[in-house]
Amino acid sequence: MRIAFLGYGTVGRALYALLARRRAALSREYGIDYVVTGVASRRGGWRVNAAGLEPEQPTGEIVDNVTQWLERSAAEVVFEALPLEPMSGQPALDYLRAAIEHGVHVISANKGPVVHGHRLLTELAAARGVCYRFESAVMDGAPVFSLARACIPLAGVRSVRGIFTSTATVVLEAIESGHTLDEGIGLAQRMGIAEADPGYDVDGWDSAMKLCAVANVVLGADIRPSDVTRAGIRELREADVRRARLEGSPFRLVGEISRGANGVVAARVGPERCAADGPLGAVRGTTLVMHYEADVFPGGLTVTSHDPDPTTTAYGMMADLIGVMGTPR
């Protein structure tokens, strides 16, 4: 199987390393053998070698655009992990569309195309007989979309609440321990978890994007970040944040989507005080949580990912690969 990497930063490298570590098991247990024939990055350009290349030090031909790259790499699966562009999902959205139109399976870690083009890409993939998967777009590889698709079909999901942005939690914990908001942002940047523009995290845009992705896929909505009622953590007074922690109900940046009696899906993001022993108030550091309310789970269903890292995100992409191409043996 010929695979190609569209975007080769931290996640792409983690995925390539994970595939290498699991190579024997992928072949033995799922019949998946692969060769990398293309890698595209801002620094390296569109590079292809149909005979195979090493992504870390790619050799071969440099082409001009995604169409030539797809043609000359002859890729059967494209892994996409480009930087997020929250307002339009571009250029990743157009690149994924081009790959699907070319008859290629696409596996993405990018929430932008899910938010702005899920229906388009999914319908196009079905028409072309390929798959569009994006497990790593929201919870860094923890099961979100595959859970809804394969494990809780027709469960009557009514709402989803969660903590979707670890940067906000790290900043709030820094404030709780006596630091300023700016010092907390600096800590998150040094940890490597903040978006390139940390305002996406602390002002609630990242959570809003993830809520839209979940709403559009799991609840069948069609909403955009501008439809989300949004508040970040900048307006919180530091003294209030510290007092809330001492009183046992810390502030967390919480996102929620819910379907009303009229069938309309509403979404909101904002800081809330959360009970310390609850699924959201117990969150520390980079842990992420999603809590489903559904007809068949009277007390709700909670998925927690403790301290995910790039390998966790890479795992979600590898799991998508197995789901798309693997045949259990």
N, C-alpha and C positions, 0 to 999 in steps of 0.2 A: 504494500500500500504506500502510495506517495503522499507525503504530508508537507505542509508549508506553514510558516509562521508569519503572520501579518502583525507586526509589532514585536520587537524582541528586547524588551526591557526586563525588569525584575521578574514579572510573572512568566514571560516567555522563557527566560533562563531556568526558572524553577521547574517549569513544565518539561523542558528538554531533559533536565537532570532526573526528574521523576520517571519519565518514560525510559530513560537509560537504565535506572535501577530496577524497573519492573519489566524490562524487555523480555526476559526469559518467561516470566509468569504470563505476560500478555500473549505470547506465542503458545505456551503450553495450555493455558486455561481458556483462551478465547480465540485462538487462531489468528491473532493480529501480529503481523510482522510489518515493519515500516522502513522507509528510507526518506530522509529529508531532501526535498528537491527545490525548495524555495525559502527565502527569508527576506523580509522587507522591514526596514526601519528608517527612521528619520536620518540617522547618521550614515547608514550603509547603502541606502537606496533600494531599488527593486532588483534583487540578485537571484539568479536561477542557475541550476545545473541539474539537468534531467538524470544524470548519472549518480547524483547524490552529492551533498555538501555538508560541511561542518558549520553549524550556525554561529559558533563562537568566532570562527575565522573563515567566513564564507569565501569560496572561490567561484569561478564561473562567470557567466555573462551578467552584465548590468543592463536592464531594459528600462523603458521610459515610463511605463504606466501599469496599472493593475491588469488591464486586458492582456497585454503582452506577457506579463508575469504569470498569469493563470495559464495561458496557452503554452508557454515554453517550459514551465515547471511540470505541466500535466498533473497537477495536484488532484487528489481525490478528496482530501480533507484539508481545510484551512482552519488553523487556530488563530483567532483574533484577540489581541490584548493591547489595543491602542489607547492612548490617553483619553479620558472622558471629556466630551464637549456636551455640557448638560442641556443647552437650549435647543439644539437641533440634532444631536447625535452624529454630526458630520465630522470628518469624512468617512468615519467607520460605516455609517449606514449605507452610503453609496458603494463602498468597497464590498460589503457583505452582499448587497443586491447583485453586484457584478459577478461575484463568485457563485451565487445560487443560480443566476441565469446561465452561467457557464456549466452548470450541472455538477457543482461541487458541494459536498457537505460542509457546513460552517459551524464551528464551535467557538463561542465568544465568551469573554469575561467582562464585556462592556455593557453597562446598563443603558447607555445612551440609545443604541439601536432598539433595545427592548421597549423603551418608553416611547420612542418616536416612530418605530416601524415594525412592531411585533406582528400585527395583523398582515401587513404587506409582505414581510419576509416569510412568515409562516405559510401564507396562502401560495406565495411564489414557490417556496420549497416543495410544497405538496404537488403543485402542478409540474415541477421539474423532476419529481421522484427522488428528492434528496431531503436532508434534515437540517433544521436550524435549532441548535441547542445553546443554552446560556446559563447553566446551573451556577456558575461562579459569579454572576452579575450582582447578587444581593448580599449573600451571607458568606462570601469568601470560600465557597466550596461545600458548606453545609447544605443538606438537602432542603430545598425550597420548592422549586418547580417540579422536580422529579417526585417529591413527596406528594404534592397535590395531584400530579398526573397518575402516579402508579400506586400510591399507598392509601390515599384518602379520597378516591373518586366518589362523587355523590354523597359526601359527608355533610353537606349543608353548611359550608363555611359562611359565617355571617360577618365576621370581622377579624382583623389581624392587628395586634399591638406589638410593639417591640422597640428595641434599641438597636438602631441600624448603623450608627456612626461611632466608632470607638474613639475617634479624636475628641468628640465632645465630652465623653466620660473622662478621658485622661485630663482634659482641661479643668473640668469640674472638680476632680479629685485634687488637682494641684491647688485650686482655690481653697478647697476644704482644708488643706494642710498649710495655708498661710501665704501662698503665692498669688500673683496677679493673673488676670486672664492672659495677658501677653506672654507672661512667663510660662503659663500652661501651654500656650500655642507653640512656644519655642521648644518645650519638652516633647510635644507630639511630633514636631518636625525632626528633632534629633532621633526620635524613635523610628522615623521613616513611615509613619502611618497617616500623616496629614496629606490631603490633596495638595497639588502644586499651589493652588490658592486656598489657604486654610479657611477663608470665609465660606467656601462651599460646605465645610463641616460645621463650624460654630454658628453659622447663620441658618442652618437647616436645609440648605439646598441638596446636599448629598442624601439626607434622609428622605426628602421630598421625591427625589429621583427614584429611590428604591421603593418607596410606597407606590409610585405610579407603576413601576414594573410589576409589583405584586398584584396591584389592583387590576391591571390590564390583562394579566395572564391568569391569575387564580380566580378573580371575581368577574372576569369578562367585561371590564370597564374599558373606557377609552379616554383617559385623563392625561393631562400634562402637568409639569411642575407649577405652572401658573394657576392651575385649578386647586392646588393644595393650600389650605390655610396654614400659614407658616410663621413661626417665630423662632429665633435662635436663642443663644444663651448670653449674648453681649449685654442685654438689658438687665440681667439679674444683678442685684447688689451683692458684692462679695460677702458682706456681713450676713445676708440672708442665706447664702449658700452654706456658710460655715455653721450657722445656727441650725439649719435643717439637718445637717449631718449629726450634730450633737444630739438632736431630738430624735434621731433614729429613722428619719424619713428623708433621705437625700434627694436632691434635685438630679434628674436625669433628662436627657433630651429624648422624648418619646414620640414615636410616629404611630399613627393609627389610621386604618381604613375600615369602613363599615358600610353595609348596605341597608338603607332605610326601608320602611314599610312600602314606600313608593317605588322601590327597586333602584333608586339612584345611589351610586357609590360616592361617599364623601371621604376626604382625606385631610388630615391635619398633622402638623409637626409643632412641638413646643416643649419647653421645659415643664416638668411636673415633679412634685414631691411623690416619691414612691416608697411604700412600706419596705423596710429593710429586709423582711423575711419573705417578700413576694418575689415573683419571677423577674421583675424589672429592677426593684431596689437592691437586689442582691448582686447586681452586675458590678464588676470591678475591672479596672484596666481596659484591655482591648476586647473583652468578652462581648459577644453579640447575642441577642435573644429575639426570637419570634414566638408570640403566643397566639394560637388560633382559638377562636370561639366557633364551635360548630354544633349542629344538631345532635350528632352522635357522641360528642365528648362533653358531658354535662359540666365538668370542671375545667374544660379547655385542654389544649394540647400545646406543650411548650418544647421548642427546639432551641438548644443553647450550644453555641460554639465558643469554647474557652480559648482565648488567646490565639486566634488564627494567625497564620503567617503566609508568605507567598507560596509555600508548599501546599498549604490548605487550599488556596485558590487554584493552584495547578492540579490538585487532586480532583476538584470539581470538573475540570476540563478533561482529565483522563477518564473519569467516570462517564462523562458524556460520550467520549470516544468509544468506550466499551458498549454503551447503550446503543450507539448508532451502528457500529461495525462489528461488534463481537458476537461470536457464536459459542455459547458455553459448551465445554467438552467434558 
